[in-house]
């Protein structure tokens, strides 16, 4: 509401669920309440129950979803891999992602497809909270989308922008791609924006 994007801020599990729900081509999934801590009137209740029915989100062993809890890099990556419905069979060499941990299949799969990147010290930091800028980047990569930097540079006044986000931020172009509806020409990884 204050006109900011908060690219370095975190995302909750509820926000992630709503985002993936918004990306569904068909939202008519029949579902029942899936989590004991998600009230029917919660703003994200429909997203949580339908994505649970589709197997995209999972709760905790106690039957809770914990929607207001910030989502980790591993949790978000797992949602993205399940959303894309791809086989979770790959290898990765991040020193902090154990082959026996629940995070290994989705993290290694996302790394294989180039959706995620680790850090220079060969870690992925699966339990660190993901930022909104990182979310924009992962989702764009997952969808094969890229920003047309030339178009953005020439049309800044026409595009949706945020008071706390400048071109100097590492995720600026990924965020511009995510928040501005547009047509495009080109193949995966390179877009020429049209029809804005």
Secondary structure, 3 states (H helix, E strand, C coil): CCCCCCCCCECEHHHHHHHHHHHCCCCCCCCCCCCCCCCCCCCCHHHHHHHHHCCCCCCCCCCCCCCCCECEHHHHHHHHHHHHCCCCCCCCCCCCCCCCCCHHHHHHHHHHCCCCCCCCCCCCCCCCECEHHHHHHHHHHHHCCCCCHHHHHHCHHHCCCCCCCCCCCCCHHHHHHHHCCCEEECCCCCCEEECC
